[in-house]
Amino acid sequence: MKMPDALQRRLCLLLFALVLHLASAAEVSVWSVDINSTQDAVFRKTLYANTTIFIRFQGDVASCDSNLAFNISWYLRSSVCYNEVFNTPDNKAMNMFGMDHMLKDDWNGFYSQGYMYSDNCSSLFLPKVYYPEFNPYQPLSSPKSGPLNHSYFWPDKPDLGAVAKAWEDSPYLFIVKVQPLFRGVDGVEDELSSDPLNFAFIMKVEMKGPHDYSSPADFPQMMFFMVMCIVYVFFGALWLFWCACYWRDLLRIQFWIGAVIILGMLEKAVFYSEYQSIRYKGDYVQGAVIFAELLSAVKRSLARILVLIVSLGYGIVKPRLGTTVHRLVAVGLLYLFFSSVEGVLRVTGSFYGTVALVANLSLSLIDSCVMWWIFISLSQTTRLLKLRRNVVKLSLYQHFTNTLIFSVAASIIFIIWTTKVFKLVDCQRGWRDLWVDDAFWRLLFSTILLVIMVLLRPSANSQRFSHSPLIDEDDEEEEAKEPMLNEAFGMKMRGSKPDSNGSQKLLSKEDEDLKWVEENIPTTVADVALPAMLDEEEELLKTKMERSKME
């Protein structure tokens, strides 16, 4: 089945959009901020209703000036728009401190604010209930109208060290201001003093809700990785069972499939453990997350190579890939390098920059070329199988091609949906479905991997998919039986030897003519555009021999 050029162009556009999709990092729930001067801190997170926010201070009393007092104030704001909370820069978010109205008419939400006073560092470092009850939260008013008068009170008492509580499932913006006050000899407190302020401590902010430290945006993602980890364990057990039962008939490509399954299993397990760490500890170890991103990059690189070698017919149509191996290794290493750079930059918070832009554009280009190469190779492989009239292998590749076409169609539909819901909107209200934007692509590849497993599973008849010479075994058997039949009927084939030699010479001459035609006259545009992706010379020679045989 040959892939139309229009579909190939759509596939390239699909891959470009796919790579530009940026998987968001998991939300942490515990922050430690160094405070050594007048400092403001901005925290962003999606919270469940009744999630409690704690503020604690840690430090050495001796390192803090005894004449210093502190005024700690905070502002908690919810919004129905995900982009208002997570896409607002810190400097603009600080301007929202104490704001009692929404930014736009159709952006609504609630807000709450409070403060605490500490006359010295000793009382600041002691955990305590800052207020007997939380401050009420109020709905944001329209920018064209005055503030609303009604407010909502907390139904229960606060916990130790708590300062605020979330009132609904929503994205939240939490802003804290630390304002030191200098107490003079007469006890008068000055907000600004010419004397140097000598203090240094750590402010720790925690947000803990019904699912511990997990957020409503990340909890579905964690459950997805748990399910996918179980699925890959099932894949691995099933593949191991097949390989153990038919270990004498294993093909070389089946070892590649096993390697991809193992890497996929490890990738899902590492990501699931990362989300579990955030759930119970509120934060993750950066080194472990970087390892998870690097493991994911290795798995994605190997997955693309797997689909490529299946499309090229390695072990099924071709006994070896020849010089194509070098190109496969080069593409795999390039994709591994740029995907590793992109993942590390995203984890370390340095994603927005020139290096990240170059990495993403490079991934887009490599992925587009890989997909184009896949469908060009599939077209050549199916053409060769049609020429050989190998119905079994042709059916296998037709099913594989149909699976990729279905994946392209599903991906285009999904990209249109995500663009409409998440990108081309002024207010991102569908923040609960953000996890699907990353889970879809992982689920899509798992589906393709499952199809490859079913089509190329080890069995007693696995050797029917392995590479065999162009001359069919049935023909060889008939040629071997023909002299025996002649002798059995008492017939002598006089002059058979000269005729055989003459036919071999004629066949050799025709092969040379066909070889010159194939090497000097291209048959398709792809043969001109991609000469490096054509079959090897030995495959071309065998194909020409079969053509002459069929004629």
LINKARA-V544804 format. One record per pair of residues at least 6 apart in sequence whose ideal C-beta (glycine too) atoms are under 6 Angstrom apart, sorted by the first residue. I is the first residue (numbers start at 0). GAP is how many residues later the second one is. D is the distance in whole Angstrom. If there is no record, write none. Layout:
BEGIN
((I:GAP:D) (I:GAP:D))
END
This chain:
BEGIN
((0:381:6) (0:397:5) (0:400:5) (1:377:5) (2:372:4) (2:376:6) (7:367:5) (10:360:5) (10:397:5) (11:356:4) (13:397:5) (13:398:6) (14:352:4) (14:353:5) (14:356:5) (15:348:5) (15:352:6) (16:398:5) (18:344:4) (18:345:4) (18:348:5) (22:415:5) (25:192:5) (25:252:5) (26:18:5) (26:188:5) (26:191:5) (27:255:5) (28:178:5) (28:184:4) (28:253:4) (29:176:5) (29:252:3) (29:253:5) (30:174:5) (31:170:6) (31:172:5) (32:8:5) (32:170:5) (34:143:5) (34:166:6) (34:168:5) (35:164:4) (38:139:5) (39:54:6) (39:137:5) (40:135:5) (41:48:5) (41:51:5) (41:133:5) (42:131:4) (42:162:6) (43:41:5) (43:42:5) (44:127:6) (44:162:6) (44:170:6) (45:125:5) (45:169:5) (45:170:5) (45:171:4) (46:119:4) (46:125:5) (47:121:6) (47:161:4) (47:162:5) (47:168:5) (48:117:6) (48:119:5) (48:120:6) (50:115:4) (50:156:6) (50:158:3) (51:107:6) (51:110:5) (51:113:5) (51:156:6) (52:110:6) (52:111:4) (52:154:5) (53:107:5) (53:108:5) (53:152:4) (54:108:5) (54:150:6) (55:71:6) (55:105:5) (55:148:5) (56:67:5) (56:68:5) (56:144:5) (56:146:6) (57:144:5) (58:142:3) (58:143:6) (60:60:5) (60:61:5) (62:137:6) (63:57:4) (63:135:4) (64:133:4) (64:134:6) (66:116:5) (67:112:5) (67:131:6) (68:50:5) (68:112:4) (68:114:6) (68:120:6) (69:48:5) (69:54:6) (69:110:6) (70:46:6) (70:108:4) (71:44:5) (71:106:6) (72:42:4) (72:104:5) (73:89:6) (73:102:5) (74:22:5) (74:23:6) (74:38:4) (74:100:5) (75:36:5) (75:88:5) (75:98:5) (76:34:5) (76:96:5) (77:31:4) (77:32:5) (77:92:4) (77:94:5) (78:6:5) (78:30:4) (78:92:6) (79:28:6) (79:349:6) (80:26:5) (80:346:4) (80:347:6) (81:89:5) (81:346:4) (81:349:4) (82:345:5) (84:86:4) (84:88:5) (96:78:5) (99:47:5) (100:39:6) (100:40:5) (100:42:5) (101:6:6) (101:38:4) (104:37:6) (106:320:6) (107:32:6) (108:31:5) (109:27:5) (109:29:5) (109:57:6) (110:29:6) (111:23:5) (111:25:4) (111:52:6) (113:21:4) (115:14:4) (117:6:4) (126:33:6) (126:34:5) (128:29:6) (129:33:6) (132:21:6) (133:20:4) (133:24:6) (133:31:6) (135:15:4) (135:16:6) (135:17:5) (136:15:6) (136:30:5) (137:13:4) (138:9:5) (140:6:5) (140:7:5) (168:47:5) (179:17:5) (180:8:4) (181:8:5) (181:11:4) (182:6:5) (210:8:6) (211:67:5) (211:68:6) (212:66:6) (212:69:4) (213:65:4) (216:217:6) (219:215:5) (220:214:4) (221:53:4) (223:215:5) (224:43:5) (224:46:5) (224:47:4) (225:46:5) (227:40:5) (228:39:4) (228:40:5) (228:43:5) (231:32:5) (231:33:4) (231:36:5) (234:26:5) (235:25:5) (235:29:5) (238:19:6) (238:22:6) (241:215:5) (241:216:4) (242:215:5) (245:212:4) (245:213:6) (248:213:4) (248:214:6) (249:208:6) (250:64:5) (250:211:6) (250:215:6) (251:63:5) (252:61:6) (252:62:4) (253:204:6) (255:50:5) (259:42:6) (259:43:6) (259:46:5) (262:36:4) (263:35:6) (266:28:5) (266:29:5) (266:32:5) (269:22:4) (269:25:6) (270:21:6) (273:10:5) (273:15:6) (273:18:6) (276:7:5) (277:6:5) (288:58:5) (289:54:6) (289:57:6) (292:50:3) (292:54:6) (293:46:6) (296:39:6) (296:42:4) (296:43:5) (296:46:6) (300:31:5) (300:34:5) (300:35:4) (303:66:5) (304:23:6) (304:27:5) (306:67:6) (307:66:6) (310:63:5) (310:66:4) (310:67:5) (311:65:5) (312:68:4) (313:7:6) (315:149:5) (316:64:6) (318:148:5) (321:214:5) (333:32:6) (334:31:5) (337:21:5) (337:24:4) (337:25:5) (340:18:5) (341:17:4) (344:6:5) (344:11:5) (375:150:6) (375:157:6) (377:23:5) (380:16:6) (381:15:5) (384:8:5) (384:9:4) (391:72:6) (395:59:5) (402:48:5) (406:37:6) (413:26:6) (417:19:5) (420:9:5) (469:72:4) (469:76:5) (485:7:6) (509:38:5) (510:33:6) (513:30:4) (517:22:6) (521:6:5))
END
